Amino acid sequence: MEKNTVDNEKHMVISNKELDSVVYSVIEKFKSRADFGMAKYGKNLDRDDLSVLDWIQHAQEEHMDAILYLEKLKQLHLIKK
């Protein structure tokens, strides 16, 4: 994995030759999600306007959503059996 520092900010250049298709797909999804967040909120995760408790709250809410999605998928799977 090749790492570069650009403009005193942390950036990583990743050669897709070193990555399998699954890892590459996940990285692309992370990049897309970061672009979406920047477009929606005008900020990225380097922001400093949230407290530790704010970050914890965001993480809890995201995980609660994920649990709901997993439960829905389980129910759909059970219905198809």
mmCIF file of the N, C-alpha and C atoms, coordinates in Angstrom:
data_MODEL
# 
_entry.id   MODEL 
# 
loop_
_atom_site.group_PDB 
_atom_site.id 
_atom_site.type_symbol 
_atom_site.label_atom_id 
_atom_site.label_alt_id 
_atom_site.label_comp_id 
_atom_site.label_asym_id 
_atom_site.label_entity_id 
_atom_site.label_seq_id 
_atom_site.pdbx_PDB_ins_code 
_atom_site.Cartn_x 
_atom_site.Cartn_y 
_atom_site.Cartn_z 
_atom_site.occupancy 
_atom_site.B_iso_or_equiv 
_atom_site.pdbx_formal_charge 
_atom_site.auth_seq_id 
_atom_site.auth_comp_id 
_atom_site.auth_asym_id 
_atom_site.auth_atom_id 
_atom_site.pdbx_PDB_model_num 
ATOM 1   N N  . MET A 1 1  ? 0.849   -1.163  0.000  1.00 0.00 ? 1  MET A N  1 
ATOM 2   C CA . MET A 1 1  ? 0.000   0.000   0.000  1.00 0.00 ? 1  MET A CA 1 
ATOM 3   C C  . MET A 1 1  ? 0.901   1.235   0.000  1.00 0.00 ? 1  MET A C  1 
ATOM 4   N N  . GLU A 1 2  ? 0.665   2.129   -0.891 1.00 0.00 ? 2  GLU A N  1 
ATOM 5   C CA . GLU A 1 2  ? 1.470   3.334   -1.030 1.00 0.00 ? 2  GLU A CA 1 
ATOM 6   C C  . GLU A 1 2  ? 0.801   4.483   -0.293 1.00 0.00 ? 2  GLU A C  1 
ATOM 7   N N  . LYS A 1 3  ? 1.549   5.154   0.581  1.00 0.00 ? 3  LYS A N  1 
ATOM 8   C CA . LYS A 1 3  ? 0.998   6.277   1.343  1.00 0.00 ? 3  LYS A CA 1 
ATOM 9   C C  . LYS A 1 3  ? 1.709   7.557   0.953  1.00 0.00 ? 3  LYS A C  1 
ATOM 10  N N  . ASN A 1 4  ? 0.960   8.607   0.743  1.00 0.00 ? 4  ASN A N  1 
ATOM 11  C CA . ASN A 1 4  ? 1.513   9.925   0.435  1.00 0.00 ? 4  ASN A CA 1 
ATOM 12  C C  . ASN A 1 4  ? 0.928   10.951  1.380  1.00 0.00 ? 4  ASN A C  1 
ATOM 13  N N  . THR A 1 5  ? 1.713   11.997  1.698  1.00 0.00 ? 5  THR A N  1 
ATOM 14  C CA . THR A 1 5  ? 1.191   13.139  2.441  1.00 0.00 ? 5  THR A CA 1 
ATOM 15  C C  . THR A 1 5  ? 1.118   14.309  1.484  1.00 0.00 ? 5  THR A C  1 
ATOM 16  N N  . VAL A 1 6  ? -0.047  14.950  1.414  1.00 0.00 ? 6  VAL A N  1 
ATOM 17  C CA . VAL A 1 6  ? -0.275  16.040  0.484  1.00 0.00 ? 6  VAL A CA 1 
ATOM 18  C C  . VAL A 1 6  ? -0.823  17.226  1.266  1.00 0.00 ? 6  VAL A C  1 
ATOM 19  N N  . ASP A 1 7  ? -0.254  18.422  1.043  1.00 0.00 ? 7  ASP A N  1 
ATOM 20  C CA . ASP A 1 7  ? -0.749  19.648  1.669  1.00 0.00 ? 7  ASP A CA 1 
ATOM 21  C C  . ASP A 1 7  ? -0.928  19.518  3.178  1.00 0.00 ? 7  ASP A C  1 
ATOM 22  N N  . ASN A 1 8  ? -0.020  18.844  3.859  1.00 0.00 ? 8  ASN A N  1 
ATOM 23  C CA . ASN A 1 8  ? -0.054  18.674  5.315  1.00 0.00 ? 8  ASN A CA 1 
ATOM 24  C C  . ASN A 1 8  ? -1.316  17.984  5.819  1.00 0.00 ? 8  ASN A C  1 
ATOM 25  N N  . GLU A 1 9  ? -2.074  17.353  4.952  1.00 0.00 ? 9  GLU A N  1 
ATOM 26  C CA . GLU A 1 9  ? -3.240  16.578  5.359  1.00 0.00 ? 9  GLU A CA 1 
ATOM 27  C C  . GLU A 1 9  ? -2.951  15.121  5.053  1.00 0.00 ? 9  GLU A C  1 
ATOM 28  N N  . LYS A 1 10 ? -3.609  14.234  5.760  1.00 0.00 ? 10 LYS A N  1 
ATOM 29  C CA . LYS A 1 10 ? -3.389  12.808  5.546  1.00 0.00 ? 10 LYS A CA 1 
ATOM 30  C C  . LYS A 1 10 ? -4.214  12.334  4.360  1.00 0.00 ? 10 LYS A C  1 
ATOM 31  N N  . HIS A 1 11 ? -3.535  11.786  3.386  1.00 0.00 ? 11 HIS A N  1 
ATOM 32  C CA . HIS A 1 11 ? -4.169  11.198  2.220  1.00 0.00 ? 11 HIS A CA 1 
ATOM 33  C C  . HIS A 1 11 ? -3.498  9.865   1.966  1.00 0.00 ? 11 HIS A C  1 
ATOM 34  N N  . MET A 1 12 ? -4.242  8.933   1.457  1.00 0.00 ? 12 MET A N  1 
ATOM 35  C CA . MET A 1 12 ? -3.670  7.637   1.153  1.00 0.00 ? 12 MET A CA 1 
ATOM 36  C C  . MET A 1 12 ? -3.956  7.304   -0.298 1.00 0.00 ? 12 MET A C  1 
ATOM 37  N N  . VAL A 1 13 ? -2.923  6.954   -1.017 1.00 0.00 ? 13 VAL A N  1 
ATOM 38  C CA . VAL A 1 13 ? -3.068  6.490   -2.381 1.00 0.00 ? 13 VAL A CA 1 
ATOM 39  C C  . VAL A 1 13 ? -2.964  4.981   -2.331 1.00 0.00 ? 13 VAL A C  1 
ATOM 40  N N  . ILE A 1 14 ? -3.970  4.326   -2.853 1.00 0.00 ? 14 ILE A N  1 
ATOM 41  C CA . ILE A 1 14 ? -4.008  2.866   -2.784 1.00 0.00 ? 14 ILE A CA 1 
ATOM 42  C C  . ILE A 1 14 ? -3.989  2.308   -4.196 1.00 0.00 ? 14 ILE A C  1 
ATOM 43  N N  . SER A 1 15 ? -3.067  1.460   -4.444 1.00 0.00 ? 15 SER A N  1 
ATOM 44  C CA . SER A 1 15 ? -2.977  0.802   -5.740 1.00 0.00 ? 15 SER A CA 1 
ATOM 45  C C  . SER A 1 15 ? -3.939  -0.375  -5.746 1.00 0.00 ? 15 SER A C  1 
ATOM 46  N N  . ASN A 1 16 ? -4.903  -0.358  -6.661 1.00 0.00 ? 16 ASN A N  1 
ATOM 47  C CA . ASN A 1 16 ? -5.885  -1.443  -6.684 1.00 0.00 ? 16 ASN A CA 1 
ATOM 48  C C  . ASN A 1 16 ? -5.258  -2.765  -7.117 1.00 0.00 ? 16 ASN A C  1 
ATOM 49  N N  . LYS A 1 17 ? -4.025  -2.758  -7.573 1.00 0.00 ? 17 LYS A N  1 
ATOM 50  C CA . LYS A 1 17 ? -3.340  -3.992  -7.930 1.00 0.00 ? 17 LYS A CA 1 
ATOM 51  C C  . LYS A 1 17 ? -3.066  -4.843  -6.692 1.00 0.00 ? 17 LYS A C  1 
ATOM 52  N N  . GLU A 1 18 ? -2.996  -4.222  -5.533 1.00 0.00 ? 18 GLU A N  1 
ATOM 53  C CA . GLU A 1 18 ? -2.705  -4.934  -4.293 1.00 0.00 ? 18 GLU A CA 1 
ATOM 54  C C  . GLU A 1 18 ? -3.974  -5.408  -3.590 1.00 0.00 ? 18 GLU A C  1 
ATOM 55  N N  . LEU A 1 19 ? -5.132  -4.982  -4.070 1.00 0.00 ? 19 LEU A N  1 
ATOM 56  C CA . LEU A 1 19 ? -6.370  -5.231  -3.356 1.00 0.00 ? 19 LEU A CA 1 
ATOM 57  C C  . LEU A 1 19 ? -7.247  -6.231  -4.089 1.00 0.00 ? 19 LEU A C  1 
ATOM 58  N N  . ASP A 1 20 ? -7.944  -7.053  -3.303 1.00 0.00 ? 20 ASP A N  1 
ATOM 59  C CA . ASP A 1 20 ? -8.925  -7.918  -3.943 1.00 0.00 ? 20 ASP A CA 1 
ATOM 60  C C  . ASP A 1 20 ? -10.190 -7.120  -4.221 1.00 0.00 ? 20 ASP A C  1 
ATOM 61  N N  . SER A 1 21 ? -11.096 -7.692  -4.981 1.00 0.00 ? 21 SER A N  1 
ATOM 62  C CA . SER A 1 21 ? -12.279 -6.961  -5.428 1.00 0.00 ? 21 SER A CA 1 
ATOM 63  C C  . SER A 1 21 ? -13.185 -6.554  -4.272 1.00 0.00 ? 21 SER A C  1 
ATOM 64  N N  . VAL A 1 22 ? -13.236 -7.336  -3.217 1.00 0.00 ? 22 VAL A N  1 
ATOM 65  C CA . VAL A 1 22 ? -14.095 -7.018  -2.081 1.00 0.00 ? 22 VAL A CA 1 
ATOM 66  C C  . VAL A 1 22 ? -13.555 -5.802  -1.337 1.00 0.00 ? 22 VAL A C  1 
ATOM 67  N N  . VAL A 1 23 ? -12.259 -5.801  -1.053 1.00 0.00 ? 23 VAL A N  1 
ATOM 68  C CA . VAL A 1 23 ? -11.643 -4.673  -0.353 1.00 0.00 ? 23 VAL A CA 1 
ATOM 69  C C  . VAL A 1 23 ? -11.784 -3.409  -1.196 1.00 0.00 ? 23 VAL A C  1 
ATOM 70  N N  . TYR A 1 24 ? -11.516 -3.518  -2.485 1.00 0.00 ? 24 TYR A N  1 
ATOM 71  C CA . TYR A 1 24 ? -11.644 -2.365  -3.370 1.00 0.00 ? 24 TYR A CA 1 
ATOM 72  C C  . TYR A 1 24 ? -13.072 -1.824  -3.362 1.00 0.00 ? 24 TYR A C  1 
ATOM 73  N N  . SER A 1 25 ? -14.055 -2.718  -3.403 1.00 0.00 ? 25 SER A N  1 
ATOM 74  C CA . SER A 1 25 ? -15.457 -2.310  -3.386 1.00 0.00 ? 25 SER A CA 1 
ATOM 75  C C  . SER A 1 25 ? -15.800 -1.552  -2.109 1.00 0.00 ? 25 SER A C  1 
ATOM 76  N N  . VAL A 1 26 ? -15.317 -2.040  -0.972 1.00 0.00 ? 26 VAL A N  1 
ATOM 77  C CA . VAL A 1 26 ? -15.593 -1.379  0.304  1.00 0.00 ? 26 VAL A CA 1 
ATOM 78  C C  . VAL A 1 26 ? -14.929 0.002   0.353  1.00 0.00 ? 26 VAL A C  1 
ATOM 79  N N  . ILE A 1 27 ? -13.715 0.104   -0.136 1.00 0.00 ? 27 ILE A N  1 
ATOM 80  C CA . ILE A 1 27 ? -13.025 1.396   -0.161 1.00 0.00 ? 27 ILE A CA 1 
ATOM 81  C C  . ILE A 1 27 ? -13.800 2.383   -1.027 1.00 0.00 ? 27 ILE A C  1 
ATOM 82  N N  . GLU A 1 28 ? -14.276 1.939   -2.172 1.00 0.00 ? 28 GLU A N  1 
ATOM 83  C CA . GLU A 1 28 ? -15.069 2.807   -3.042 1.00 0.00 ? 28 GLU A CA 1 
ATOM 84  C C  . GLU A 1 28 ? -16.352 3.263   -2.348 1.00 0.00 ? 28 GLU A C  1 
ATOM 85  N N  . LYS A 1 29 ? -16.972 2.380   -1.585 1.00 0.00 ? 29 LYS A N  1 
ATOM 86  C CA . LYS A 1 29 ? -18.183 2.744   -0.846 1.00 0.00 ? 29 LYS A CA 1 
ATOM 87  C C  . LYS A 1 29 ? -17.864 3.779   0.239  1.00 0.00 ? 29 LYS A C  1 
ATOM 88  N N  . PHE A 1 30 ? -16.731 3.612   0.933  1.00 0.00 ? 30 PHE A N  1 
ATOM 89  C CA . PHE A 1 30 ? -16.325 4.599   1.926  1.00 0.00 ? 30 PHE A CA 1 
ATOM 90  C C  . PHE A 1 30 ? -16.102 5.961   1.272  1.00 0.00 ? 30 PHE A C  1 
ATOM 91  N N  . LYS A 1 31 ? -15.441 5.962   0.124  1.00 0.00 ? 31 LYS A N  1 
ATOM 92  C CA . LYS A 1 31 ? -15.192 7.224   -0.571 1.00 0.00 ? 31 LYS A CA 1 
ATOM 93  C C  . LYS A 1 31 ? -16.507 7.873   -0.988 1.00 0.00 ? 31 LYS A C  1 
ATOM 94  N N  . SER A 1 32 ? -17.427 7.076   -1.489 1.00 0.00 ? 32 SER A N  1 
ATOM 95  C CA . SER A 1 32 ? -18.732 7.597   -1.903 1.00 0.00 ? 32 SER A CA 1 
ATOM 96  C C  . SER A 1 32 ? -19.492 8.161   -0.709 1.00 0.00 ? 32 SER A C  1 
ATOM 97  N N  . ARG A 1 33 ? -19.431 7.451   0.405  1.00 0.00 ? 33 ARG A N  1 
ATOM 98  C CA . ARG A 1 33 ? -20.117 7.900   1.624  1.00 0.00 ? 33 ARG A CA 1 
ATOM 99  C C  . ARG A 1 33 ? -19.514 9.213   2.131  1.00 0.00 ? 33 ARG A C  1 
ATOM 100 N N  . ALA A 1 34 ? -18.198 9.334   2.055  1.00 0.00 ? 34 ALA A N  1 
ATOM 101 C CA . ALA A 1 34 ? -17.535 10.569  2.478  1.00 0.00 ? 34 ALA A CA 1 
ATOM 102 C C  . ALA A 1 34 ? -17.965 11.728  1.581  1.00 0.00 ? 34 ALA A C  1 
ATOM 103 N N  . ASP A 1 35 ? -18.050 11.483  0.288  1.00 0.00 ? 35 ASP A N  1 
ATOM 104 C CA . ASP A 1 35 ? -18.505 12.528  -0.643 1.00 0.00 ? 35 ASP A CA 1 
ATOM 105 C C  . ASP A 1 35 ? -19.942 12.938  -0.338 1.00 0.00 ? 35 ASP A C  1 
ATOM 106 N N  . PHE A 1 36 ? -20.794 11.958  -0.046 1.00 0.00 ? 36 PHE A N  1 
ATOM 107 C CA . PHE A 1 36 ? -22.191 12.232  0.293  1.00 0.00 ? 36 PHE A CA 1 
ATOM 108 C C  . PHE A 1 36 ? -22.277 13.096  1.549  1.00 0.00 ? 36 PHE A C  1 
ATOM 109 N N  . GLY A 1 37 ? -21.518 12.724  2.581  1.00 0.00 ? 37 GLY A N  1 
ATOM 110 C CA . GLY A 1 37 ? -21.519 13.478  3.832  1.00 0.00 ? 37 GLY A CA 1 
ATOM 111 C C  . GLY A 1 37 ? -21.046 14.903  3.640  1.00 0.00 ? 37 GLY A C  1 
ATOM 112 N N  . MET A 1 38 ? -20.020 15.084  2.827  1.00 0.00 ? 38 MET A N  1 
ATOM 113 C CA . MET A 1 38 ? -19.510 16.427  2.572  1.00 0.00 ? 38 MET A CA 1 
ATOM 114 C C  . MET A 1 38 ? -20.557 17.248  1.826  1.00 0.00 ? 38 MET A C  1 
ATOM 115 N N  . ALA A 1 39 ? -21.223 16.645  0.856  1.00 0.00 ? 39 ALA A N  1 
ATOM 116 C CA . ALA A 1 39 ? -22.257 17.370  0.093  1.00 0.00 ? 39 ALA A CA 1 
ATOM 117 C C  . ALA A 1 39 ? -23.448 17.715  0.984  1.00 0.00 ? 39 ALA A C  1 
ATOM 118 N N  . LYS A 1 40 ? -23.827 16.799  1.865  1.00 0.00 ? 40 LYS A N  1 
ATOM 119 C CA . LYS A 1 40 ? -25.005 17.015  2.705  1.00 0.00 ? 40 LYS A CA 1 
ATOM 120 C C  . LYS A 1 40 ? -24.734 17.972  3.861  1.00 0.00 ? 40 LYS A C  1 
ATOM 121 N N  . TYR A 1 41 ? -23.587 17.784  4.534  1.00 0.00 ? 41 TYR A N  1 
ATOM 122 C CA . TYR A 1 41 ? -23.314 18.545  5.758  1.00 0.00 ? 41 TYR A CA 1 
ATOM 123 C C  . TYR A 1 41 ? -22.249 19.621  5.592  1.00 0.00 ? 41 TYR A C  1 
ATOM 124 N N  . GLY A 1 42 ? -21.508 19.579  4.484  1.00 0.00 ? 42 GLY A N  1 
ATOM 125 C CA . GLY A 1 42 ? -20.446 20.548  4.274  1.00 0.00 ? 42 GLY A CA 1 
ATOM 126 C C  . GLY A 1 42 ? -19.260 20.357  5.203  1.00 0.00 ? 42 GLY A C  1 
ATOM 127 N N  . LYS A 1 43 ? -19.174 19.185  5.824  1.00 0.00 ? 43 LYS A N  1 
ATOM 128 C CA . LYS A 1 43 ? -18.090 18.882  6.764  1.00 0.00 ? 43 LYS A CA 1 
ATOM 129 C C  . LYS A 1 43 ? -17.678 17.434  6.580  1.00 0.00 ? 43 LYS A C  1 
ATOM 130 N N  . ASN A 1 44 ? -16.454 17.138  7.008  1.00 0.00 ? 44 ASN A N  1 
ATOM 131 C CA . ASN A 1 44 ? -16.008 15.751  7.010  1.00 0.00 ? 44 ASN A CA 1 
ATOM 132 C C  . ASN A 1 44 ? -15.686 15.340  8.445  1.00 0.00 ? 44 ASN A C  1 
ATOM 133 N N  . LEU A 1 45 ? -15.099 14.192  8.617  1.00 0.00 ? 45 LEU A N  1 
ATOM 134 C CA . LEU A 1 45 ? -14.834 13.691  9.967  1.00 0.00 ? 45 LEU A CA 1 
ATOM 135 C C  . LEU A 1 45 ? -13.656 14.369  10.654 1.00 0.00 ? 45 LEU A C  1 
ATOM 136 N N  . ASP A 1 46 ? -12.975 15.251  9.955  1.00 0.00 ? 46 ASP A N  1 
ATOM 137 C CA . ASP A 1 46 ? -11.914 16.034  10.588 1.00 0.00 ? 46 ASP A CA 1 
ATOM 138 C C  . ASP A 1 46 ? -12.477 17.214  11.367 1.00 0.00 ? 46 ASP A C  1 
ATOM 139 N N  . ARG A 1 47 ? -13.771 17.319  11.419 1.00 0.00 ? 47 ARG A N  1 
ATOM 140 C CA . ARG A 1 47 ? -14.431 18.425  12.119 1.00 0.00 ? 47 ARG A CA 1 
ATOM 141 C C  . ARG A 1 47 ? -14.118 18.386  13.610 1.00 0.00 ? 47 ARG A C  1 
ATOM 142 N N  . ASP A 1 48 ? -14.221 19.541  14.250 1.00 0.00 ? 48 ASP A N  1 
ATOM 143 C CA . ASP A 1 48 ? -13.915 19.615  15.678 1.00 0.00 ? 48 ASP A CA 1 
ATOM 144 C C  . ASP A 1 48 ? -15.044 20.262  16.483 1.00 0.00 ? 48 ASP A C  1 
ATOM 145 N N  . ASP A 1 49 ? -16.250 20.257  15.905 1.00 0.00 ? 49 ASP A N  1 
ATOM 146 C CA . ASP A 1 49 ? -17.377 20.902  16.582 1.00 0.00 ? 49 ASP A CA 1 
ATOM 147 C C  . ASP A 1 49 ? -18.239 19.927  17.373 1.00 0.00 ? 49 ASP A C  1 
ATOM 148 N N  . LEU A 1 50 ? -17.849 18.670  17.448 1.00 0.00 ? 50 LEU A N  1 
ATOM 149 C CA . LEU A 1 50 ? -18.609 17.685  18.216 1.00 0.00 ? 50 LEU A CA 1 
ATOM 150 C C  . LEU A 1 50 ? -17.792 17.198  19.405 1.00 0.00 ? 50 LEU A C  1 
ATOM 151 N N  . SER A 1 51 ? -18.482 16.972  20.506 1.00 0.00 ? 51 SER A N  1 
ATOM 152 C CA . SER A 1 51 ? -17.821 16.425  21.700 1.00 0.00 ? 51 SER A CA 1 
ATOM 153 C C  . SER A 1 51 ? -17.721 14.905  21.574 1.00 0.00 ? 51 SER A C  1 
ATOM 154 N N  . VAL A 1 52 ? -16.996 14.312  22.485 1.00 0.00 ? 52 VAL A N  1 
ATOM 155 C CA . VAL A 1 52 ? -16.902 12.853  22.522 1.00 0.00 ? 52 VAL A CA 1 
ATOM 156 C C  . VAL A 1 52 ? -18.297 12.250  22.667 1.00 0.00 ? 52 VAL A C  1 
ATOM 157 N N  . LEU A 1 53 ? -19.128 12.837  23.533 1.00 0.00 ? 53 LEU A N  1 
ATOM 158 C CA . LEU A 1 53 ? -20.486 12.312  23.710 1.00 0.00 ? 53 LEU A CA 1 
ATOM 159 C C  . LEU A 1 53 ? -21.326 12.469  22.441 1.00 0.00 ? 53 LEU A C  1 
ATOM 160 N N  . ASP A 1 54 ? -21.110 13.539  21.691 1.00 0.00 ? 54 ASP A N  1 
ATOM 161 C CA . ASP A 1 54 ? -21.808 13.700  20.416 1.00 0.00 ? 54 ASP A CA 1 
ATOM 162 C C  . ASP A 1 54 ? -21.422 12.582  19.443 1.00 0.00 ? 54 ASP A C  1 
ATOM 163 N N  . TRP A 1 55 ? -20.115 12.286  19.368 1.00 0.00 ? 55 TRP A N  1 
ATOM 164 C CA . TRP A 1 55 ? -19.660 11.216  18.477 1.00 0.00 ? 55 TRP A CA 1 
ATOM 165 C C  . TRP A 1 55 ? -20.243 9.872   18.907 1.00 0.00 ? 55 TRP A C  1 
ATOM 166 N N  . ILE A 1 56 ? -20.284 9.630   20.209 1.00 0.00 ? 56 ILE A N  1 
ATOM 167 C CA . ILE A 1 56 ? -20.862 8.384   20.721 1.00 0.00 ? 56 ILE A CA 1 
ATOM 168 C C  . ILE A 1 56 ? -22.339 8.305   20.344 1.00 0.00 ? 56 ILE A C  1 
ATOM 169 N N  . GLN A 1 57 ? -23.054 9.401   20.500 1.00 0.00 ? 57 GLN A N  1 
ATOM 170 C CA . GLN A 1 57 ? -24.475 9.434   20.152 1.00 0.00 ? 57 GLN A CA 1 
ATOM 171 C C  . GLN A 1 57 ? -24.686 9.112   18.673 1.00 0.00 ? 57 GLN A C  1 
ATOM 172 N N  . HIS A 1 58 ? -23.888 9.728   17.814 1.00 0.00 ? 58 HIS A N  1 
ATOM 173 C CA . HIS A 1 58 ? -23.988 9.445   16.369 1.00 0.00 ? 58 HIS A CA 1 
ATOM 174 C C  . HIS A 1 58 ? -23.738 7.963   16.095 1.00 0.00 ? 58 HIS A C  1 
ATOM 175 N N  . ALA A 1 59 ? -22.710 7.417   16.721 1.00 0.00 ? 59 ALA A N  1 
ATOM 176 C CA . ALA A 1 59 ? -22.384 6.009   16.502 1.00 0.00 ? 59 ALA A CA 1 
ATOM 177 C C  . ALA A 1 59 ? -23.513 5.097   16.992 1.00 0.00 ? 59 ALA A C  1 
ATOM 178 N N  . GLN A 1 60 ? -24.082 5.410   18.144 1.00 0.00 ? 60 GLN A N  1 
ATOM 179 C CA . GLN A 1 60 ? -25.196 4.609   18.655 1.00 0.00 ? 60 GLN A CA 1 
ATOM 180 C C  . GLN A 1 60 ? -26.375 4.641   17.688 1.00 0.00 ? 60 GLN A C  1 
ATOM 181 N N  . GLU A 1 61 ? -26.698 5.808   17.192 1.00 0.00 ? 61 GLU A N  1 
ATOM 182 C CA . GLU A 1 61 ? -27.835 5.931   16.274 1.00 0.00 ? 61 GLU A CA 1 
ATOM 183 C C  . GLU A 1 61 ? -27.585 5.157   14.990 1.00 0.00 ? 61 GLU A C  1 
ATOM 184 N N  . GLU A 1 62 ? -26.363 5.231   14.466 1.00 0.00 ? 62 GLU A N  1 
ATOM 185 C CA . GLU A 1 62 ? -26.028 4.485   13.254 1.00 0.00 ? 62 GLU A CA 1 
ATOM 186 C C  . GLU A 1 62 ? -26.122 2.978   13.490 1.00 0.00 ? 62 GLU A C  1 
ATOM 187 N N  . HIS A 1 63 ? -25.655 2.535   14.653 1.00 0.00 ? 63 HIS A N  1 
ATOM 188 C CA . HIS A 1 63 ? -25.715 1.106   14.968 1.00 0.00 ? 63 HIS A CA 1 
ATOM 189 C C  . HIS A 1 63 ? -27.153 0.638   15.195 1.00 0.00 ? 63 HIS A C  1 
ATOM 190 N N  . MET A 1 64 ? -27.969 1.476   15.798 1.00 0.00 ? 64 MET A N  1 
ATOM 191 C CA . MET A 1 64 ? -29.383 1.117   15.967 1.00 0.00 ? 64 MET A CA 1 
ATOM 192 C C  . MET A 1 64 ? -30.045 0.950   14.607 1.00 0.00 ? 64 MET A C  1 
ATOM 193 N N  . ASP A 1 65 ? -29.738 1.849   13.670 1.00 0.00 ? 65 ASP A N  1 
ATOM 194 C CA . ASP A 1 65 ? -30.269 1.706   12.317 1.00 0.00 ? 65 ASP A CA 1 
ATOM 195 C C  . ASP A 1 65 ? -29.811 0.388   11.700 1.00 0.00 ? 65 ASP A C  1 
ATOM 196 N N  . ALA A 1 66 ? -28.532 0.069   11.875 1.00 0.00 ? 66 ALA A N  1 
ATOM 197 C CA . ALA A 1 66 ? -27.996 -1.174  11.308 1.00 0.00 ? 66 ALA A CA 1 
ATOM 198 C C  . ALA A 1 66 ? -28.712 -2.393  11.877 1.00 0.00 ? 66 ALA A C  1 
ATOM 199 N N  . ILE A 1 67 ? -28.991 -2.397  13.170 1.00 0.00 ? 67 ILE A N  1 
ATOM 200 C CA . ILE A 1 67 ? -29.714 -3.510  13.793 1.00 0.00 ? 67 ILE A CA 1 
ATOM 201 C C  . ILE A 1 67 ? -31.113 -3.634  13.192 1.00 0.00 ? 67 ILE A C  1 
ATOM 202 N N  . LEU A 1 68 ? -31.767 -2.512  12.962 1.00 0.00 ? 68 LEU A N  1 
ATOM 203 C CA . LEU A 1 68 ? -33.096 -2.553  12.341 1.00 0.00 ? 68 LEU A CA 1 
ATOM 204 C C  . LEU A 1 68 ? -33.030 -3.150  10.938 1.00 0.00 ? 68 LEU A C  1 
ATOM 205 N N  . TYR A 1 69 ? -32.016 -2.756  10.168 1.00 0.00 ? 69 TYR A N  1 
ATOM 206 C CA . TYR A 1 69 ? -31.873 -3.299  8.816  1.00 0.00 ? 69 TYR A CA 1 
ATOM 207 C C  . TYR A 1 69 ? -31.616 -4.802  8.860  1.00 0.00 ? 69 TYR A C  1 
ATOM 208 N N  . LEU A 1 70 ? -30.785 -5.247  9.802  1.00 0.00 ? 70 LEU A N  1 
ATOM 209 C CA . LEU A 1 70 ? -30.511 -6.680  9.933  1.00 0.00 ? 70 LEU A CA 1 
ATOM 210 C C  . LEU A 1 70 ? -31.764 -7.456  10.339 1.00 0.00 ? 70 LEU A C  1 
ATOM 211 N N  . GLU A 1 71 ? -32.555 -6.902  11.239 1.00 0.00 ? 71 GLU A N  1 
ATOM 212 C CA . GLU A 1 71 ? -33.794 -7.557  11.656 1.00 0.00 ? 71 GLU A CA 1 
ATOM 213 C C  . GLU A 1 71 ? -34.751 -7.670  10.471 1.00 0.00 ? 71 GLU A C  1 
ATOM 214 N N  . LYS A 1 72 ? -34.832 -6.629  9.671  1.00 0.00 ? 72 LYS A N  1 
ATOM 215 C CA . LYS A 1 72 ? -35.692 -6.669  8.483  1.00 0.00 ? 72 LYS A CA 1 
ATOM 216 C C  . LYS A 1 72 ? -35.237 -7.767  7.528  1.00 0.00 ? 72 LYS A C  1 
ATOM 217 N N  . LEU A 1 73 ? -33.941 -7.870  7.318  1.00 0.00 ? 73 LEU A N  1 
ATOM 218 C CA . LEU A 1 73 ? -33.418 -8.909  6.436  1.00 0.00 ? 73 LEU A CA 1 
ATOM 219 C C  . LEU A 1 73 ? -33.695 -10.303 6.976  1.00 0.00 ? 73 LEU A C  1 
ATOM 220 N N  . LYS A 1 74 ? -33.573 -10.485 8.289  1.00 0.00 ? 74 LYS A N  1 
ATOM 221 C CA . LYS A 1 74 ? -33.907 -11.775 8.907  1.00 0.00 ? 74 LYS A CA 1 
ATOM 222 C C  . LYS A 1 74 ? -35.366 -12.110 8.660  1.00 0.00 ? 74 LYS A C  1 
ATOM 223 N N  . GLN A 1 75 ? -36.242 -11.134 8.854  1.00 0.00 ? 75 GLN A N  1 
ATOM 224 C CA . GLN A 1 75 ? -37.672 -11.373 8.648  1.00 0.00 ? 75 GLN A CA 1 
ATOM 225 C C  . GLN A 1 75 ? -37.970 -11.712 7.199  1.00 0.00 ? 75 GLN A C  1 
ATOM 226 N N  . LEU A 1 76 ? -37.353 -11.015 6.276  1.00 0.00 ? 76 LEU A N  1 
ATOM 227 C CA . LEU A 1 76 ? -37.548 -11.326 4.867  1.00 0.00 ? 76 LEU A CA 1 
ATOM 228 C C  . LEU A 1 76 ? -37.054 -12.735 4.539  1.00 0.00 ? 76 LEU A C  1 
ATOM 229 N N  . HIS A 1 77 ? -35.925 -13.113 5.122  1.00 0.00 ? 77 HIS A N  1 
ATOM 230 C CA . HIS A 1 77 ? -35.377 -14.453 4.886  1.00 0.00 ? 77 HIS A CA 1 
ATOM 231 C C  . HIS A 1 77 ? -36.314 -15.523 5.449  1.00 0.00 ? 77 HIS A C  1 
ATOM 232 N N  . LEU A 1 78 ? -36.844 -15.296 6.649  1.00 0.00 ? 78 LEU A N  1 
ATOM 233 C CA . LEU A 1 78 ? -37.744 -16.271 7.265  1.00 0.00 ? 78 LEU A CA 1 
ATOM 234 C C  . LEU A 1 78 ? -39.055 -16.402 6.486  1.00 0.00 ? 78 LEU A C  1 
ATOM 235 N N  . ILE A 1 79 ? -39.510 -15.315 5.918  1.00 0.00 ? 79 ILE A N  1 
ATOM 236 C CA . ILE A 1 79 ? -40.752 -15.348 5.135  1.00 0.00 ? 79 ILE A CA 1 
ATOM 237 C C  . ILE A 1 79 ? -40.576 -16.199 3.880  1.00 0.00 ? 79 ILE A C  1 
ATOM 238 N N  . LYS A 1 80 ? -39.387 -16.154 3.292  1.00 0.00 ? 80 LYS A N  1 
ATOM 239 C CA . LYS A 1 80 ? -39.123 -16.888 2.044  1.00 0.00 ? 80 LYS A CA 1 
ATOM 240 C C  . LYS A 1 80 ? -38.911 -18.370 2.270  1.00 0.00 ? 80 LYS A C  1 
ATOM 241 N N  . LYS A 1 81 ? -38.700 -18.797 3.508  1.00 0.00 ? 81 LYS A N  1 
ATOM 242 C CA . LYS A 1 81 ? -38.465 -20.227 3.800  1.00 0.00 ? 81 LYS A CA 1 
ATOM 243 C C  . LYS A 1 81 ? -39.714 -21.035 3.721  1.00 0.00 ? 81 LYS A C  1 
# 
